[in-house]
């Protein structure tokens, strides 16, 4: 797929200016009927496709990323069309998305603060379905001598949140992908504060409480190191 290496002007209009480099947030990236369709496809997946973890369950599509390379699997059409759509924005520097992680979060479930690591192109893109989420960001534990004596608690390292609504697309790059940790608190409600960097002008205000429903996220990424099944067969 030929596409520009720089993000298109359309995407640049959606930069979150009150966050470190770089966050793009596109509300209503998909329509309601598309959301319904995607949720139907997610829940049509056979039971063995689901992996249960503490705090959430997930589906893995495209292969399992590994240091030695991901043995690539063909993405189903219902995911491939959205991978192509996101890739066409230039989010992966001219490369095409080839991996999707589907996460289901029920009310009260979350994920510990983490970074996505070096197995992926340094961009993560997420479509949210069904419910909102409040994504919290944290500075990494400091190793600087002058900061060693400061509290290194999760609370002291927290610095902002992003509100992701159903049908939105969130793109994280640069420091917001590589340096800062992100996570979701295990809660049934989210209280918005002035540290939510992307509150919409016509949306909920600081102090508002949002009740969570079941959220399904499609985390779309590009895995650079891929092993073709045909190459493995050729070695035998």
C-alpha positions as CSV (number, residue, x, y, z in Angstrom):
1,X,0.0,0.0,0.0
2,X,1.5,3.3,-1.0
3,X,0.8,6.1,1.4
4,X,2.6,9.2,2.7
5,X,5.2,8.8,5.4
6,X,3.9,11.9,7.2
7,X,0.5,11.9,8.8
8,X,-2.2,13.4,6.6
9,X,-3.5,16.9,7.3
10,X,-6.9,15.3,8.1
11,X,-5.3,13.4,11.0
12,X,-3.3,16.4,12.2
13,X,-6.5,18.3,12.8
14,X,-7.2,15.8,15.6
15,X,-4.1,16.2,17.6
16,X,-4.6,16.6,21.4
17,X,-2.6,19.7,22.1
18,X,-2.8,19.4,25.9
19,X,-0.9,16.1,25.9
20,X,2.8,15.3,25.3
21,X,3.8,14.1,21.8
22,X,1.8,12.6,20.3
23,X,-1.9,11.9,20.7
24,X,-4.6,11.9,18.0
25,X,-8.2,11.5,19.0
26,X,-10.9,11.1,16.4
27,X,-14.5,11.0,17.8
28,X,-17.1,9.1,15.8
29,X,-14.4,7.5,13.6
30,X,-17.0,4.8,12.8
31,X,-20.8,5.0,12.6
32,X,-23.3,3.3,15.0
33,X,-24.1,0.6,12.4
34,X,-20.4,-0.1,12.0
35,X,-20.1,-0.4,15.8
36,X,-23.0,-2.9,15.9
37,X,-21.4,-4.9,13.0
38,X,-18.0,-5.1,14.7
39,X,-19.5,-6.1,18.0
40,X,-21.5,-8.9,16.3
41,X,-18.3,-10.2,14.6
42,X,-16.4,-10.1,17.9
43,X,-19.0,-12.2,19.7
44,X,-19.4,-14.6,16.7
45,X,-15.8,-15.7,17.3
46,X,-15.5,-19.3,18.4
47,X,-15.0,-19.8,22.2
48,X,-11.4,-21.1,21.8
49,X,-10.5,-17.7,20.2
50,X,-11.0,-16.1,23.6
51,X,-8.2,-16.0,26.2
52,X,-9.2,-15.2,29.8
53,X,-6.9,-13.0,31.8
54,X,-7.3,-11.5,35.2
55,X,-9.3,-8.4,34.7
56,X,-10.3,-8.9,31.0
57,X,-10.5,-11.4,28.2
58,X,-9.1,-11.0,24.7
59,X,-8.8,-12.3,21.1
60,X,-5.6,-12.3,19.1
61,X,-5.7,-11.8,15.4
62,X,-2.9,-11.8,12.8
63,X,-0.4,-13.9,14.8
64,X,1.4,-13.9,18.1
65,X,4.2,-11.2,18.2
66,X,7.6,-12.7,19.2
67,X,11.2,-11.5,19.4
68,X,12.1,-14.0,16.7
69,X,9.2,-12.8,14.5
70,X,5.4,-13.2,14.3
71,X,4.2,-16.1,12.4
72,X,1.6,-14.2,10.4
73,X,-2.0,-15.2,9.9
74,X,-4.5,-13.7,7.5
75,X,-6.8,-11.2,9.2
76,X,-10.5,-11.7,8.7
77,X,-12.2,-9.3,6.3
78,X,-14.2,-7.7,9.0
79,X,-10.9,-6.6,10.7
80,X,-8.9,-6.1,7.5
81,X,-11.1,-3.3,6.2
82,X,-10.6,-1.2,9.4
83,X,-6.9,-2.0,9.4
84,X,-6.6,-0.6,5.9
85,X,-8.6,2.4,6.9
86,X,-6.3,3.3,9.8
87,X,-3.2,2.5,7.7
88,X,-4.4,4.9,5.0
89,X,-4.1,7.7,7.5
90,X,-0.4,7.2,7.6
91,X,-0.4,6.1,11.2
92,X,2.2,3.5,10.7
93,X,4.6,5.6,8.5
94,X,3.5,4.1,5.3
95,X,3.3,0.5,6.6
96,X,0.1,-1.5,6.9
97,X,-1.5,-2.8,10.1
98,X,-1.1,-6.6,10.4
99,X,-2.2,-7.3,14.0
100,X,-5.3,-6.7,16.1
101,X,-5.9,-7.4,19.7
102,X,-9.5,-7.4,20.8
103,X,-10.0,-6.7,24.5
104,X,-13.3,-7.0,26.4
105,X,-13.6,-5.0,29.6
106,X,-16.7,-5.5,31.8
107,X,-17.6,-2.8,34.3
108,X,-15.1,-3.0,37.2
109,X,-12.3,-4.5,35.0
110,X,-9.1,-2.7,33.9
111,X,-5.5,-3.1,33.1
112,X,-2.3,-2.3,35.0
113,X,-0.1,0.6,33.8
114,X,2.2,-0.7,31.1
115,X,4.0,0.2,27.9
116,X,3.4,-1.8,24.7
117,X,7.0,-2.6,24.1
118,X,9.4,-3.0,21.1
119,X,7.7,-5.8,19.2
120,X,5.5,-3.2,17.4
121,X,6.0,-0.2,15.2
122,X,6.0,2.7,17.8
123,X,2.3,3.5,17.2
124,X,-0.8,2.1,18.8
125,X,-4.3,2.7,17.5
126,X,-7.5,1.8,19.2
127,X,-11.1,1.8,18.2
128,X,-13.5,1.7,21.2
129,X,-16.9,-0.1,21.0
130,X,-19.8,-0.3,23.4
131,X,-18.7,2.0,26.2
132,X,-16.3,4.7,27.2
133,X,-12.9,4.3,29.0
134,X,-10.7,6.6,30.9
135,X,-7.1,5.9,30.0
136,X,-4.7,7.0,32.6
137,X,-1.0,7.9,31.9
138,X,1.9,7.7,34.3
139,X,5.5,8.7,34.3
140,X,7.9,5.8,34.6
141,X,9.6,5.1,37.9
142,X,12.5,7.5,38.1
143,X,16.1,6.4,38.3
144,X,17.5,9.9,38.5
145,X,19.6,10.4,41.6
146,X,17.9,13.7,42.6
147,X,14.5,12.0,42.4
148,X,15.2,8.7,44.1
149,X,13.9,10.0,47.5
150,X,10.6,11.2,46.0
151,X,7.6,8.9,46.3
152,X,7.4,6.4,43.5
153,X,3.8,5.5,43.9
154,X,1.4,5.1,41.0
155,X,-0.6,8.1,42.3
156,X,2.5,10.3,42.4
157,X,3.5,9.3,38.9
158,X,0.0,9.9,37.4
159,X,-0.1,13.0,35.2
160,X,-3.1,13.0,32.8
161,X,-6.0,11.0,31.4
162,X,-7.7,10.6,28.0
163,X,-11.4,10.0,27.6
164,X,-12.1,7.5,24.8
165,X,-15.8,7.3,23.8
166,X,-17.5,4.6,21.8
167,X,-16.8,4.7,18.1
168,X,-13.7,6.8,18.5
169,X,-10.1,6.2,17.3
170,X,-7.2,6.9,19.5
171,X,-3.6,7.0,18.2
172,X,-0.5,7.2,20.4
173,X,3.0,7.8,19.1
174,X,6.4,9.1,20.2
175,X,6.7,9.8,24.0
176,X,3.1,8.9,24.7
177,X,3.8,5.4,23.2
178,X,7.4,4.8,24.2
179,X,8.0,6.6,27.5
180,X,4.8,6.9,29.5
181,X,2.8,4.0,30.9
182,X,-0.9,3.8,30.3
183,X,-3.6,1.8,32.2
184,X,-7.3,1.6,33.1
185,X,-8.5,1.6,36.7
186,X,-10.7,-1.3,37.7
187,X,-13.9,0.7,38.4
188,X,-17.5,0.8,37.5
189,X,-17.6,4.7,37.3
190,X,-15.2,7.4,36.1
191,X,-15.2,10.9,37.6
192,X,-13.8,13.4,35.1
193,X,-11.3,16.0,36.3
194,X,-9.5,18.9,34.7
195,X,-6.6,16.5,34.0
196,X,-8.5,14.8,31.2
197,X,-6.6,16.3,28.3
198,X,-9.2,15.8,25.6
199,X,-12.6,16.7,27.1
200,X,-14.8,17.8,24.2
201,X,-16.1,21.4,24.2
202,X,-19.7,20.2,23.9
203,X,-19.3,17.1,26.1
204,X,-19.2,16.2,29.8
205,X,-17.4,18.7,32.1
206,X,-15.0,18.2,34.9
207,X,-16.9,16.8,37.9
208,X,-19.2,14.6,35.7
209,X,-19.5,10.9,36.6
210,X,-19.7,8.4,33.8
211,X,-21.0,4.9,34.4
212,X,-19.2,2.1,32.5
213,X,-20.8,-0.5,30.4
214,X,-19.0,-3.4,28.7
215,X,-16.3,-2.0,26.4
216,X,-14.6,-3.8,23.5
217,X,-11.4,-2.3,22.1
218,X,-9.8,-3.1,18.8
219,X,-6.1,-2.4,19.2
220,X,-4.7,-2.2,15.7
221,X,-0.9,-2.3,15.2
222,X,1.9,-3.0,12.8
223,X,4.4,-5.8,13.7
224,X,7.6,-5.2,11.7
225,X,9.2,-8.6,12.2
226,X,7.1,-11.3,10.4
227,X,7.7,-14.9,9.5
228,X,5.8,-16.2,6.6
229,X,4.3,-19.7,7.0
230,X,5.7,-20.6,3.5
231,X,9.2,-19.9,4.7
232,X,8.8,-22.3,7.6
233,X,7.5,-25.0,5.3
234,X,10.5,-24.5,3.0
235,X,12.9,-25.2,5.9
236,X,11.5,-28.7,6.5
